Amino acid sequence: MAVTLPKRSAISAVNLMPLIDCVFLLLIFFLVASRISDEEPQLDLDLPSISEALPAIFQPQELVVNIDAEGRIFVNGEFRQIEQVEQIMRQVQRSNPLTQAVVIRADRRTDWEHVATVLGLCKKVGIQQYSASIEPD
């Protein structure tokens, strides 16, 4: 025996709130899951590799400094003079004095002098957390 419902009660029985909740949760998931502005892959560098490297568990707020094979320094994807790099480091150190980190990505063919210059800048502006990025085997 078929149950017949009046049109008025059938339309009011459809509840859209769970559907709106699901769409909202999917939107949040995709916004969190897709980090669009990643600093790492801006330059195609040939990084040195080691086999004992541990994967990064937690990604803190960090400034990525890229050094290409010719020794040119790039911050935020743009070529910077050493004075500009120092100014940027001072600015980020002021905004995040305790936990500011700097990741130095240098091509394996670059002179160590360029890496040492950036390390010296970190020490000069007071950034305690700095590291060199490598590529695991």
C-alpha positions as a Python dict, from the first residue, in 0.01 Angstrom:
ca = {
    (1, 'M'): (0, 0, 0),
    (2, 'A'): (153, 330, -108),
    (3, 'V'): (167, 617, 132),
    (4, 'T'): (63, 946, -16),
    (5, 'L'): (187, 1268, 134),
    (6, 'P'): (46, 1607, 63),
    (7, 'K'): (281, 1824, -145),
    (8, 'R'): (314, 2083, 125),
    (9, 'S'): (454, 1837, 386),
    (10, 'A'): (686, 1660, 137),
    (11, 'I'): (867, 1980, 45),
    (12, 'S'): (902, 2090, 405),
    (13, 'A'): (1048, 1750, 498),
    (14, 'V'): (1369, 1814, 298),
    (15, 'N'): (1628, 1954, 537),
    (16, 'L'): (1922, 2135, 375),
    (17, 'M'): (2126, 2198, 690),
    (18, 'P'): (2327, 1871, 675),
    (19, 'L'): (2406, 1939, 310),
    (20, 'I'): (2527, 2292, 388),
    (21, 'D'): (2740, 2155, 674),
    (22, 'C'): (2900, 1898, 444),
    (23, 'V'): (2980, 2158, 177),
    (24, 'F'): (3128, 2390, 439),
    (25, 'L'): (3346, 2111, 582),
    (26, 'L'): (3466, 2014, 234),
    (27, 'L'): (3555, 2375, 163),
    (28, 'I'): (3759, 2398, 484),
    (29, 'F'): (3930, 2066, 408),
    (30, 'F'): (4041, 2174, 61),
    (31, 'L'): (4160, 2512, 185),
    (32, 'V'): (4373, 2352, 454),
    (33, 'A'): (4493, 2061, 241),
    (34, 'S'): (4621, 2269, -49),
    (35, 'R'): (4900, 2507, 46),
    (36, 'I'): (4930, 2721, -261),
    (37, 'S'): (5221, 2945, -163),
    (38, 'D'): (5501, 2703, -88),
    (39, 'E'): (5841, 2873, -82),
    (40, 'E'): (6048, 2559, -143),
    (41, 'P'): (5990, 2482, -512),
    (42, 'Q'): (6043, 2837, -642),
    (43, 'L'): (6387, 2763, -784),
    (44, 'D'): (6503, 2441, -942),
    (45, 'L'): (6815, 2374, -733),
    (46, 'D'): (7035, 2066, -724),
    (47, 'L'): (7045, 2009, -345),
    (48, 'P'): (7306, 1789, -176),
    (49, 'S'): (7167, 1466, -32),
    (50, 'I'): (7220, 1251, 278),
    (51, 'S'): (7059, 922, 373),
    (52, 'E'): (7021, 981, 750),
    (53, 'A'): (6789, 1281, 723),
    (54, 'L'): (6469, 1273, 925),
    (55, 'P'): (6145, 1396, 771),
    (56, 'A'): (6003, 1722, 903),
    (57, 'I'): (5710, 1656, 1136),
    (58, 'F'): (5612, 2014, 1207),
    (59, 'Q'): (5649, 2304, 966),
    (60, 'P'): (5702, 2627, 1165),
    (61, 'Q'): (5680, 2982, 1040),
    (62, 'E'): (6005, 3014, 846),
    (63, 'L'): (6183, 3238, 599),
    (64, 'V'): (6328, 3049, 303),
    (65, 'V'): (6649, 3190, 151),
    (66, 'N'): (6751, 3033, -181),
    (67, 'I'): (7106, 3057, -317),
    (68, 'D'): (7159, 2945, -676),
    (69, 'A'): (7478, 2805, -833),
    (70, 'E'): (7610, 3153, -919),
    (71, 'G'): (7568, 3272, -559),
    (72, 'R'): (7264, 3493, -619),
    (73, 'I'): (7031, 3516, -319),
    (74, 'F'): (6654, 3486, -363),
    (75, 'V'): (6397, 3561, -92),
    (76, 'N'): (6025, 3521, -168),
    (77, 'G'): (6115, 3425, -525),
    (78, 'E'): (6292, 3754, -603),
    (79, 'F'): (6662, 3830, -639),
    (80, 'R'): (6783, 4037, -342),
    (81, 'Q'): (7103, 4221, -261),
    (82, 'I'): (7268, 4131, 70),
    (83, 'E'): (7147, 4457, 228),
    (84, 'Q'): (6789, 4376, 130),
    (85, 'V'): (6820, 4026, 276),
    (86, 'E'): (6943, 4174, 604),
    (87, 'Q'): (6651, 4419, 609),
    (88, 'I'): (6399, 4139, 545),
    (89, 'M'): (6556, 3927, 821),
    (90, 'R'): (6539, 4218, 1067),
    (91, 'Q'): (6174, 4272, 981),
    (92, 'V'): (6072, 3908, 1030),
    (93, 'Q'): (6280, 3888, 1349),
    (94, 'R'): (6094, 4187, 1492),
    (95, 'S'): (5755, 4037, 1408),
    (96, 'N'): (5841, 3691, 1548),
    (97, 'P'): (6138, 3729, 1786),
    (98, 'L'): (6133, 3395, 1970),
    (99, 'T'): (6047, 3137, 1708),
    (100, 'Q'): (6155, 3286, 1376),
    (101, 'A'): (6336, 3027, 1168),
    (102, 'V'): (6539, 3063, 848),
    (103, 'V'): (6588, 2779, 601),
    (104, 'I'): (6884, 2820, 368),
    (105, 'R'): (6856, 2631, 40),
    (106, 'A'): (7184, 2646, -151),
    (107, 'D'): (7272, 2474, -475),
    (108, 'R'): (7547, 2217, -426),
    (109, 'R'): (7764, 2397, -684),
    (110, 'T'): (7762, 2733, -502),
    (111, 'D'): (8058, 2854, -298),
    (112, 'W'): (8031, 2802, 77),
    (113, 'E'): (8110, 3173, 118),
    (114, 'H'): (7755, 3266, 10),
    (115, 'V'): (7600, 3029, 261),
    (116, 'A'): (7831, 3157, 534),
    (117, 'T'): (7726, 3515, 452),
    (118, 'V'): (7358, 3428, 504),
    (119, 'L'): (7444, 3241, 827),
    (120, 'G'): (7632, 3549, 946),
    (121, 'L'): (7329, 3765, 870),
    (122, 'C'): (7111, 3534, 1080),
    (123, 'K'): (7348, 3573, 1373),
    (124, 'K'): (7378, 3950, 1318),
    (125, 'V'): (7002, 4013, 1332),
    (126, 'G'): (6950, 3772, 1622),
    (127, 'I'): (6779, 3476, 1455),
    (128, 'Q'): (6868, 3168, 1658),
    (129, 'Q'): (6694, 2903, 1451),
    (130, 'Y'): (6848, 2852, 1110),
    (131, 'S'): (6916, 2543, 904),
    (132, 'A'): (7038, 2430, 566),
    (133, 'S'): (6800, 2233, 350),
    (134, 'I'): (6920, 1907, 195),
    (135, 'E'): (6761, 1643, -22),
    (136, 'P'): (6741, 1290, 125),
    (137, 'D'): (6867, 995, -84),
}
